[in-house]
Amino acid sequence: MSETTYSLFQQGRAQLERGMAAQATVALEKARRREPEKASIREALGIAYFRIGRWEAAEAEFRKLLELSPVNDYAHYALGRTLEKQGRQRDANAHYKLASSLAPRSKQYRARIREFDD
């Protein structure tokens, strides 16, 4: 019996929920190869990469997610967190501001915004 893309996605999400991010990347990468334009797969894979410290891979997934869904507040926030982990605070800040403007009630997004003296 062949695995469907959806079952691979579900398997990856379940592994993420159990704290098994490295294992989740295997199923999610297979799912992404089958459906590269599926935003939910890109988001889950970005989260998995983030959790195992693969910052550049996470950045690529969140950037692709934003191509697919430019007004996705979580994608802006997640990209910001990923950029921050890479020491790119100013770039991260721009995405925190976008996330906060898209979801103004989110205290979590607003709390990440930093002010810089230019």
MOSUL-V735611 format. One line per field, one symbol per residue. psi: psi as a letter, one per 30 degrees, with the letter a starting at -180 (. if undefined). burial: 1 if it has 24 or more other ideal C-beta (glycine too) atoms within 12 Angstrom, else 0. Layout:
psi = ???
burial = ???
//
This chain:
psi = klkleeeeeeeeeeeefggieeeeeeeeeeeeeeifgjeeeeeeeeeeeefggieeeeeeeeeeefeeifgjeeeeeeeeeeeefggieeeeeeeeeeeeefiffjeeeeffkkkkk.
burial = 0000100110111011000010011011111100000111111111111111011011101111110000011111111111111000001110111111000000001001100000
//
